[in-house]
Amino acid sequence: MPLIYPKKMKKISIILVAIVLFSCKENNSARKPIKQVTVEQNWTDMQMKLSKYATFKLTSDLNVLTENERKMFPILIKAASIMNKLFWFEAYGEKKQLLDSITNEDTKKFVEINYGPWDRLDGNKPFVDGVGNKPAGANFYPADMTKLEFDAFTDETKLSLYTFIRRNKEGKLYSIPYHVQFKNEVREVANLLLEAAKLADDEGLKNYLELRAQAFLDDKYQASDLAWMDMKTNTLDIVIGPIETYEDQLYGNKAAHEAFVLIKDQVWSEKLARFASFLPELQSGLPVSEAYKSEIPGTDSDLNAYDVVYYAGDCNAGSKTIAINLPNDETVQLQKGTRRLQLKNAMRAKFDIILKPISEVLIDSSQQKHITFDAFFANTMFHEVAHGLGIKNTINSKGSVRKALKEQASALEEGKADILGLYMVQQLRKKGELEGDIKDYMTTFMAGIFRSVRFGASSAHGKANMIRFNFFKEKGAFTKNADGTYKVNYDKMDEAIRQLSYLILTLQGNGDYDGVVKLVDDKGIISSDLQRDLDKLSKANIPVDVIFEQGN
């Protein structure tokens, strides 16, 4: 398998071929690479850590862009690259000081991949001498701040997505807005977005870039989120700003900076567009009582396919995103729905380099024929669509689900999207809107659990998959053969999907924080038996994730 390995080595090599023209260089992303790699027997511990990542060159066909869009392209990448600096500060603090303290080049490389000295694919364990455990609140809060202290802190902006919490000279807490903390950087980003806007042929893209530029300067992102949802005909796109709250594992309140530069695949997007229209009907069919599905999903949602050509910041740290569901603003979601972006070149990389090899080790030989890219694409796509199902606000006046469930919200939401994505596949197949054998979707889904569990407990996606694996095991959705492979029991998996959907939707609707903590404590774990199976994947040199060659 193609991995990042050090130089001199014994040859166990495989060649992956790049699909299209444009190549990129710099930090991280995905598609089929032209890279011959070899495996060495006596690796150092750090080389073993690096081997968890496969390199992949991001490519796309630039012929679909207009002349002005080609001129915009490097401007957008420059704006996106600034997100790396902002996320470094949010995740760790001073990057240069850390790197200057390290002499080993492999360790420096691993620090760069993780945006800090903690291994994101191994529960955020420190891997640099003298570095302690990662603070749950990353660098959003003082490392010595307690929850009691924060709860007693009276400041109306303390729960904002866009503020840091700091101490003054007297040791008292105060908040500082992102646009103040990052004054110089956000001004540069805003200027670059305005420069790109002048070149935009598409009016929707032009409006979005102008509003997003202003949002960086005042931390008011809703208008630009609405404008992003109104864009329909643009081919070039950029997702940029403080977006996801995964990095804040103390409260789940603070958004981290990231960026994707994207090229829309108009042909694939046309094929996918019709699925979003089924959301209200699918919402009404959810296996819960009416109170838990009373909200009507926005019908202005988009479902599109893209090639991603540049990742930066949060989305580029550790495990890489292969699909996007945005905006996160609940008000925008209820008014406009969301846009689901399927990053098909990144998706194809993970299927070829990781998922297919995993299935060859852990899935029963009689069921390996059901591991298909089409099923992987659909499961991933409907995961994103399923974020729009269920409810965003609790049914018992506890406020939004995200606020009621605090730092547990992200893992449960990812678990919901996974399981309801498979529910959607079932329902759309019954309606004749989706082709393919249901066994393909279920078996590929099972193999996908092994892929995502390897992201570890520090990842919301990894935690969600641990819960699902243990729930499925309890319900008999799969059995383990004497040879160590797993066999899906399709009928029992069908029932397990219904039961887990009910459990997650009611926990969210009730804002049951204690119930979610208990679920995570009971089932968000990797048993010793499962760990032995995951170790088989490492011994088979199957990478856990990818890093990208990307850029101009």
Secondary structure, DSSP 8 states (H G I E B T S, - for coil): ------SS-B----EE---SS----SSB--S---EE--B-SS--HHHHHHTTEEEEE----GGGS-HHHHHHHHHHHHHHHHHHHHHHHHHTS-HHHHHHT---HHHHHHHHHHTSSEETTTTTEE-STT-----TTTTTS-TT--HHHHHH---TTTT-TTEEEEE-TTS-EEEEEHHHHTHHHHHHHHHHHHHHHHH-SSHHHHHHHHHHHHHHHHS--HHHHHHHHH--S-SEEEEEEE---TT-TTTS----EEEEEEEEEHHHHHHHGGGGGGHHHHHHTSSS-GGGG-S---S--EEEEEEEEEEEEGGGSSS--SEEEE---HHHHHHH--EEEEEHHHHHHHIIIIIHHHHHHHB-GGGGGG--HHHHHHHHHHHHHHTTSS-SB-SSS--BHHHHHGGGHHHHHHHHHHHHHHHHHHHHHHTT-S-S-HHHHHHHHHHHHHHHHTT-TTSHHHHHHHHHHHHHHHTTSEEE-TTS-EEE-HHHHHHHHHHHHHHHHHHHHHT-HHHHHHHHHHHSS--HHHHHHHHHHHHTT--SEEEEE---
